């Protein structure tokens, strides 16, 4: 459990804010990534050492260096500088933030409201002294909430929980809710967004659970190792100080403009435009609802307030999972590989843990075809799309995602430039847990 940290007081923060506010040379991508030694472009290992990215660690993200490589290759192919980039699945904001460092105006799309706020908090510009004043105001005005801290949340969220199991004890929940309420009362929405992100991002650290890419589980011995309200404030202070340093140190990125679109990428990905390059990693068709990974942050930050709001968000995500009931109807898809896979899945449908999986897999590729068709219209002639994708397997049937997406893309006006294996992912325990699922980097060129 985290150790209590003595909270900074407003006077201390104000002094720290002005003491080092000195002119800085232009910030470069190399400076931003200094100290990071990735083993491969597919891994996000070492990124917590990088400014902005430590605000919330993402194990699933690809390496920031991939953006630099993609820009260089596309620029050479086009014979000119890259001007605009797009990412239909914003996630942690890696593509957008790296674009700013490289002097390219980014457009990014994100359906998860917590992640959308996290991305915009990184991309936005701030007046540091005013930011510090508002943070001090939050510390001076918050009041712990005594009851009903997170209306609409599952009954396991706050003590007493269900069957004596709960994510937050009453003291921690009351402190988190009190700080959130004070943040939402601020007049400056840009400042409120940053503080809301920072508060949400420390929530798991003071909870009784740990979260991985496959879900949530209780910490070992959590009943005897409870966090306290004081630790909430200490970690919030620590997150704010780190954010202030990052904001000040890299406030002079080569490009400070950006466009953030909040919502369903199937509806929001532009079908017209002048984008030179698209770089993204969509959810994988592994029947895992990625909304679950950020469920704690979504409720703590007030992004969710009812079971209905949670269901609406899930239905706006790609059809890569079967956790909620929805239509899996899709348009005609031209892919011999998908036809073969669909036939194989149909043969084992009765043995699958969910009989909707064959329909979900086909719907996933229908959603991806919609996004790729839009990108085919939005990219400049010769522009490129870089996609990091991963295979899946159901009851022994392998889903070669890269092969299928390439076949679909070639009927949409794209040409394959490269299909490179990134790494092997571990299969589910039901499939033996061996590292047999391939993650690939697909590079496509708009004809």
C-alpha positions in Angstrom: 0.0 0.0 0.0 1.2 3.6 -0.6 3.0 5.5 2.1 1.4 8.7 3.4 3.0 11.8 2.0 2.8 15.2 3.7 0.6 17.3 1.4 2.0 20.4 -0.1 0.3 23.6 1.1 -0.7 26.3 -1.3 2.1 28.6 -0.3 4.7 25.9 -1.0 3.2 25.0 -4.4 3.1 28.7 -5.5 6.8 29.1 -4.6 7.8 26.0 -6.4 5.8 27.1 -9.5 7.6 30.4 -9.9 11.1 29.3 -8.8 12.0 27.5 -12.0 9.8 29.2 -14.6 12.6 30.1 -16.9 12.9 30.2 -20.7 13.6 26.8 -22.3 14.9 25.8 -25.7 12.4 24.0 -28.1 11.5 20.6 -26.8 12.3 17.6 -29.1 11.0 14.1 -29.3 14.5 12.8 -28.4 14.6 15.0 -25.3 11.1 13.8 -24.3 12.2 10.1 -24.6 15.6 10.5 -23.1 16.3 7.8 -20.5 14.0 5.3 -22.1 15.5 2.2 -23.7 12.8 0.2 -25.3 13.6 -3.4 -26.3 11.2 -3.1 -29.3 8.8 -0.8 -30.9 5.9 -3.0 -29.8 6.6 -2.6 -26.1 5.7 0.3 -23.8 8.3 -0.8 -21.3 10.2 2.2 -19.8 7.5 4.7 -20.7 6.7 5.5 -17.1 10.0 7.3 -17.0 8.8 9.6 -19.8 7.1 12.9 -19.1 3.3 12.9 -19.3 3.1 9.1 -19.8 3.6 8.5 -16.1 0.3 10.2 -15.4 -1.3 6.8 -16.0 0.8 3.8 -17.0 -0.3 1.8 -20.1 1.2 -1.6 -20.6 -0.8 -2.2 -23.8 0.5 0.9 -25.6 3.0 0.8 -28.4 6.4 2.5 -28.2 6.5 6.3 -28.8 9.4 5.7 -31.1 7.1 4.1 -33.6 5.6 7.5 -34.4 9.0 8.9 -35.3 9.7 5.9 -37.5 6.3 6.2 -39.3 6.7 9.9 -39.9 10.2 9.4 -41.4 9.1 6.6 -43.7 5.9 8.5 -44.8 7.8 11.7 -45.3 10.4 10.0 -47.5 7.6 8.3 -49.5 5.7 11.6 -50.0 8.8 13.6 -50.7 7.8 16.3 -48.2 7.2 17.0 -44.5 4.3 15.4 -42.6 1.7 18.0 -41.7 -1.2 16.2 -40.1 -1.7 12.8 -38.4 -4.8 10.9 -37.2 -5.4 8.2 -34.5 -8.9 6.7 -34.4 -8.1 5.0 -31.1 -6.4 7.6 -29.0 -5.8 5.5 -25.8 -3.0 7.0 -23.8 -2.4 9.8 -26.4 1.0 8.5 -27.6 0.4 9.3 -31.3 -1.0 12.7 -30.6 1.6 13.8 -28.1 4.5 12.5 -30.2 3.0 14.4 -33.2 3.2 17.6 -31.2 6.8 17.1 -30.4 7.5 16.4 -34.1 5.7 19.6 -35.3 2.7 17.7 -36.8 -0.9 18.7 -36.0 -2.7 15.6 -34.5 -6.3 14.6 -34.6 -7.3 11.8 -32.2 -10.5 10.0 -31.4 -11.3 8.4 -28.1 -14.6 6.9 -26.8 -13.6 6.4 -23.2 -14.3 9.8 -21.5 -11.6 9.3 -18.9 -9.0 8.5 -21.5 -10.2 11.4 -23.7 -9.7 13.7 -20.7 -6.2 12.2 -20.1 -5.2 12.8 -23.7 -6.4 16.3 -23.7 -4.8 17.1 -20.4 -1.5 16.1 -22.0 -2.0 18.0 -25.2 -3.4 21.2 -23.7 -1.4 24.4 -22.9 -1.5 25.9 -19.4 -0.6 29.1 -17.6 1.2 27.5 -14.7 0.6 30.1 -12.0 -3.1 30.1 -12.6 -3.1 26.3 -12.5 -1.3 26.3 -9.2 -3.8 28.8 -7.8 -6.7 26.6 -8.8 -5.0 23.5 -7.2 -4.6 25.5 -4.0 -8.3 26.3 -4.2 -9.2 22.6 -4.4 -7.1 21.8 -1.3 -8.7 24.7 0.6 -12.3 24.0 -0.3 -12.8 20.2 -0.5 -14.8 18.4 2.2 -14.9 14.7 2.6 -18.2 13.1 1.5 -19.9 11.1 4.3 -22.2 8.9 2.3 -23.3 7.9 -1.2 -19.8 8.9 -2.6 -20.3 7.4 -6.0 -24.1 7.3 -6.9 -25.0 4.5 -9.2 -21.7 2.6 -8.8 -21.8 -1.2 -8.2 -22.5 -2.2 -4.6 -18.9 -3.6 -4.3 -17.4 -0.2 -4.9 -17.5 1.3 -1.4 -17.5 -0.3 2.1 -19.4 -2.4 3.3 -19.7 -3.7 -0.2 -21.1 -7.1 -0.9 -20.2 -10.2 1.3 -17.6 -7.9 3.0 -15.7 -7.3 -0.2 -15.3 -3.8 -1.5 -12.9 -1.7 -3.6 -12.7 1.4 -1.3 -13.1 1.8 2.4 -15.4 4.6 3.6 -12.6 7.0 4.5 -10.8 6.7 1.1 -14.0 6.9 -0.8 -15.1 10.0 1.1 -11.8 11.8 0.4 -11.8 10.9 -3.3 -15.4 12.1 -3.7 -14.7 15.3 -1.8 -11.7 16.2 -3.9 -13.7 15.4 -7.1 -16.5 17.6 -6.1 -14.2 20.5 -5.4 -12.5 20.0 -8.7 -15.8 20.0 -10.6 -16.7 23.3 -8.9 -13.7 25.1 -10.5 -14.6 27.8 -13.1 -11.7 26.9 -15.4 -12.6 23.7 -17.3 -9.1 23.1 -18.5 -7.7 23.0 -15.0 -10.6 20.9 -13.8 -9.9 18.4 -16.5 -6.3 18.0 -15.5 -7.1 17.6 -11.8 -9.9 15.2 -12.5 -7.5 13.0 -14.5 -4.8 13.1 -11.9 -7.3 12.2 -9.1 -8.8 9.4 -11.1 -5.4 8.1 -12.0 -4.4 7.5 -8.3 -7.6 5.8 -7.4 -6.4 2.2 -8.0 -3.3 2.9 -5.8 -5.5 3.6 -2.8 -8.0 0.8 -3.5 -8.2 -2.8 -2.5 -7.7 -4.1 -6.0 -5.1 -4.3 -8.7 -5.9 -4.0 -12.4 -4.2 -5.7 -15.3 -4.9 -5.9 -19.0 -7.3 -8.8 -18.3 -9.4 -7.4 -15.5 -9.5 -6.7 -11.8 -8.7 -8.7 -8.7 -8.3 -8.1 -5.0 -4.8 -7.4 -3.5 -3.4 -10.2 -1.4 -4.1 -9.5 2.2 -6.1 -6.4 1.4 -8.4 -6.7 4.5 -5.4 -5.9 6.8 -3.7 -3.4 4.5 -6.2 -0.6 4.0 -5.2 2.8 2.6 -6.2 6.0 4.4 -7.7 9.4 3.4 -4.3 11.0 4.2 -2.6 8.8 1.6 -5.2 10.0 -1.0 -4.2 13.6 -0.5 -0.5 12.7 -0.5 -0.6 10.8 -3.8 -2.8 13.5 -5.3 -0.1 16.1 -4.3 2.6 13.9 -5.8 0.7 13.5 -9.1 0.2 17.3 -9.3 3.8 18.1 -8.7 4.9 15.6 -11.4 2.4 17.0 -13.8 3.5 20.6 -13.2 7.1 19.6 -13.9 6.1 17.9 -17.1 3.9 20.8 -18.2 6.5 23.4 -17.6 9.5 21.5 -19.0 7.7 20.6 -22.3 5.4 23.6 -22.7 7.2 24.6 -25.9 6.6 21.6 -28.1 6.9 22.3 -31.8 3.1 22.1 -32.4 0.6 23.0 -29.7 -2.5 22.6 -31.8 -4.6 19.5 -31.8 -8.1 18.2 -32.5 -9.7 15.7 -30.1 -13.0 14.0 -31.1 -14.9 12.3 -28.2 -17.0 9.3 -29.1 -17.4 6.3 -31.3 -14.6 6.0 -33.8 -16.9 4.2 -36.2 -18.9 7.4 -36.5 -16.2 10.0 -36.0 -13.3 8.8 -38.2 -13.3 11.4 -41.0 -14.0 10.2 -44.5 -12.5 13.3 -46.1 -9.5 15.3 -45.2 -5.8 16.0 -45.7 -4.1 13.6 -43.3 -0.7 12.3 -44.2 -0.5 9.4 -41.8 -2.7 7.4 -39.5 -1.1 5.5 -36.6 -3.2 3.5 -34.2 -3.8 0.2 -32.4 -7.5 -0.8 -32.3 -8.9 -3.2 -29.6 -8.2 -6.8 -30.5 -11.0 -9.3 -31.1 -10.2 -11.2 -27.9 -13.7 -10.9 -26.4 -12.4 -8.6 -23.7 -14.2 -5.3 -22.9 -11.4 -2.8 -22.4 -13.9 -0.5 -20.5 -13.4 -2.9 -17.6 -9.7 -1.9 -17.3 -10.6 1.7 -16.6 -13.8 1.1 -14.6 -12.4 2.4 -11.3 -11.2 5.6 -12.8 -14.5 6.1 -14.7 -16.5 5.9 -11.5 -14.1 7.9 -9.3 -13.9 10.7 -11.8 -17.6 10.9 -12.2 -17.5 9.9 -15.8 -20.1 7.2 -15.1 -23.1 7.8 -12.8 -25.4 4.8 -13.5 -25.6 1.4 -14.9 -27.2 2.9 -18.0 -24.3 5.3 -18.6 -21.9 2.3 -18.4 -23.9 0.3 -20.9 -24.0 3.3 -23.3 -20.3 3.6 -23.2 -19.8 -0.1 -23.8 -22.0 0.0 -26.9 -20.0 2.8 -28.4 -16.9 0.6 -28.4 -15.8 -1.6 -31.2 -17.6 -5.0 -31.4 -14.6 -6.9 -30.0 -16.4 -8.5 -27.1 -19.6 -10.2 -26.0 -20.0 -8.8 -22.5 -23.2 -6.9 -23.4 -26.1 -7.8 -25.7 -26.0 -5.9 -29.0 -26.5 -6.5 -32.7 -23.7 -8.2 -34.5 -25.1 -7.6 -38.0 -22.6 -6.4 -40.5 -22.1 -5.6 -44.2 -20.6 -7.9 -46.8 -16.9 -8.4 -46.2 -14.6 -9.5 -49.0 -11.9 -11.7 -47.4 -11.2 -15.3 -48.2 -9.4 -15.7 -44.9 -12.3 -14.3 -43.0 -14.7 -16.7 -44.9 -12.5 -19.6 -43.9 -12.3 -18.5 -40.2 -16.1 -17.9 -40.1 -16.7 -21.4 -41.4 -14.3 -23.0 -38.8 -15.9 -21.0 -36.0 -19.4 -22.1 -37.1 -18.3 -25.7 -36.8 -17.3 -25.2 -33.1 -20.0 -22.7 -32.1 -21.7 -25.2 -29.8 -18.5 -25.7 -27.9 -17.6 -22.0 -27.4 -18.0 -20.4 -24.0 -20.3 -17.9 -25.7 -22.2 -18.9 -28.8 -22.2 -15.3 -30.1 -18.4 -15.3 -30.6 -18.5 -16.2 -34.4 -20.9 -13.3 -35.0 -18.8 -11.0 -32.8 -15.6 -11.8 -34.8 -17.3 -11.0 -38.1 -18.8 -7.8 -36.7 -15.3 -6.7 -35.4 -14.0 -6.9 -39.0 -17.1 -5.0 -40.2 -16.3 -2.2 -37.7 -12.7 -2.2 -38.8 -13.7 -2.0 -42.5 -15.8 1.0 -41.7 -12.9 2.8 -40.1 -10.4 1.8 -42.9 -12.9 2.9 -45.6 -13.1 6.3 -43.9 -9.3 6.6 -43.7 -9.0 5.7 -47.4 -10.9 8.9 -48.1 -9.2 11.0 -45.4 -5.6 10.2 -46.2 -3.7 12.2 -48.9 -2.7 10.2 -52.0 0.3 8.1 -51.0 -0.5 8.7 -47.3 0.1 5.7 -45.0 -1.8 3.9 -42.2 0.2 2.1 -39.5 -1.9 -0.4 -37.4 -0.7 -2.5 -34.5 -3.1 -5.5 -34.3 -3.2 -8.8 -32.5 -4.5 -12.3 -33.3 -7.0 -14.3 -31.2 -8.0 -17.9 -30.9 -11.3 -19.6 -30.0 -11.5 -23.3 -29.3 -8.5 -23.9 -31.5 -9.6 -21.7 -34.3 -6.9 -19.1 -35.0 -8.0 -15.6 -36.1 -5.2 -14.1 -38.2 -6.2 -10.5 -37.8 -3.5 -8.9 -39.9 -4.2 -11.1 -42.9 -7.9 -10.4 -42.8 -7.4 -6.6 -42.4 -5.0 -6.5 -45.3 -7.4 -8.3 -47.5 -10.2 -6.0 -46.6 -8.0 -2.9 -47.0 -7.0 -3.9 -50.5 -10.6 -3.7 -51.6 -10.8 -0.2 -50.1 -8.1 1.5 -52.1 -5.0 0.5 -50.0 -1.9 -1.2 -51.0 0.1 -3.3 -48.5 3.6 -1.9 -47.8 4.6 -4.3 -44.9 3.2 -6.8 -42.5 5.8 -7.3 -39.7 5.4 -9.5 -36.6 5.9 -7.5 -33.5 5.9 -10.1 -30.8 4.1 -13.2 -29.5 1.3 -12.7 -27.0 0.3 -15.3 -24.5 -2.9 -17.2 -25.2 -5.6 -17.5 -22.6 -5.3 -20.2 -19.9 -8.1 -22.1 -21.7 -5.7 -22.3 -24.8 -2.7 -23.5 -22.7 -1.2 -20.0 -21.9 1.6 -20.4 -24.5 3.0 -17.4 -26.4 1.4 -18.3 -29.7 -0.7 -15.3 -30.7 1.1 -12.9 -33.0 1.0 -9.1 -32.7 1.7 -7.4 -36.0 2.5 -4.0 -37.4 0.6 -3.5 -40.7 1.7 -0.7 -43.0 -0.8 0.4 -45.8 -0.5 3.0 -48.5 -3.4 4.8 -49.9 -3.2 4.3 -53.7 
